[in-house]
Each structure stands twice: as C-alpha cells, then as structure tokens.
Amino acid sequence: MRHEEARIEREPITEANRGAAMSGETISEAEYEVTLHVERPVVHTEAVPVERVRLVTEEQVEQETVSGRVCKERIEANLPSETEQQMRGKGIRGEDRRR
C-alpha cells in the first residue's frame, strides 16, 4: 500500500545559503492546501450462477402380502325412520303428526 504524507522540512539559514533563502516568496497569512493521496486495496466479490439444482420426486410402489385374522362387529340400534328424522328437522313432533 502506498500513500502520501505531508511534512514540514526545516532548513537552517547559514551565511552560504542566506541569499537563496531570502529570494523566495515572502511568508504571508494565506492558506495553502495540499491534497494527499492514498492507495487502498479493493476486494470485490460477486455472486455468479454456477449450478442449477432441482428437486424431483419419484413414486415408489411396493407390494406386500399381509396375513392375519379379520374381526367383524355388529351393532344393533333402534333408530327413528327417515321420515321421522325429516319431520324433526322441520320442527314437527310425532304427536303433532298423529293429530
């Protein structure tokens, strides 16, 4: 990495360089600006497509022989007839129908 820095150089005035030192611009209260530069490493990453992935389902069918005892149950119930159920749904009771 490379960068610039500002520094002040001081040079003593001697009899030998007095003429050159006094011949430059006069020091004033003006502002002087210097732009300093720096090198910075830049790391760049990007997402690029590299692979396509698909999910595929396959149906597997297996046949198996199962043996065992099968049980059967019977339930007896006294249910009202279908006509009575329909009449109850309409709010008509058995006694009202007989009248």
C-alpha positions in Angstrom: 0.0 0.0 0.0 1.3 3.4 -0.9 0.2 6.8 0.5 1.3 10.4 0.7 2.1 12.3 3.9 2.7 16.0 4.4 5.7 17.1 6.5 7.5 20.3 7.1 11.1 20.5 6.2 13.2 22.9 8.2 16.4 24.2 6.8 18.7 26.4 8.8 19.9 29.6 7.2 23.6 30.0 7.0 25.9 32.6 5.5 26.3 30.3 2.5 22.6 29.9 1.7 21.3 33.3 3.0 20.8 34.8 -0.4 18.8 31.8 -1.8 16.6 31.6 1.3 15.7 35.3 1.2 15.0 35.3 -2.5 11.8 33.2 -2.3 8.2 34.3 -1.7 7.5 36.2 1.4 5.6 34.4 4.1 2.0 35.6 4.4 -1.1 34.5 6.3 -2.6 32.9 3.2 -3.8 29.3 3.4 -2.1 26.6 1.4 -3.9 23.4 0.6 -2.3 20.2 -0.5 -4.3 17.1 -1.5 -2.8 13.9 -0.2 -3.5 10.6 -1.9 -3.5 7.0 -0.6 -3.8 3.7 -2.3 -6.3 1.3 -0.9 -6.7 -2.3 -1.9 -10.3 -3.0 -3.1 -11.7 -6.5 -2.7 -14.7 -7.2 -4.8 -16.9 -10.3 -4.7 -19.9 -11.1 -6.8 -22.4 -13.9 -6.9 -22.5 -15.7 -10.2 -24.6 -18.7 -11.0 -22.6 -22.0 -11.2 -25.1 -24.8 -10.7 -28.8 -25.4 -11.0 -30.5 -27.8 -8.5 -33.9 -29.4 -8.9 -36.0 -31.4 -6.5 -37.6 -34.4 -8.3 -40.0 -36.8 -6.6 -40.4 -40.4 -7.7 -43.3 -42.6 -6.6 -42.2 -46.0 -5.3 -44.8 -48.8 -5.2 -44.2 -51.9 -3.1 -46.5 -54.9 -2.8 -46.6 -56.9 0.3 -48.6 -59.9 1.4 -50.3 -59.4 4.7 -52.0 -62.2 6.7 -54.0 -62.2 9.8 -57.4 -62.6 11.4 -60.2 -60.2 10.4 -62.8 -59.4 13.0 -66.3 -58.2 12.3 -68.6 -56.4 14.7 -72.4 -55.9 14.6 -74.2 -53.1 16.3 -77.9 -53.1 16.8 -79.6 -49.7 17.2 -83.2 -48.5 17.3 -83.1 -45.5 15.0 -86.1 -43.5 14.0 -87.2 -43.9 10.5 -86.0 -41.5 7.8 -89.5 -39.8 7.7 -89.4 -39.1 11.4 -85.9 -37.6 11.2 -87.0 -35.3 8.4 -90.1 -34.1 10.3 -88.0 -33.5 13.5 -85.7 -31.3 11.3 -88.8 -29.2 10.4 -89.9 -29.0 14.0 -92.8 -31.5 13.7 -93.0 -34.0 16.6 -94.5 -37.4 16.4 -97.6 -36.4 18.4 -98.3 -33.5 16.2 -98.3 -35.6 13.1 -100.8 -38.1 14.5 -103.4 -35.3 15.2 
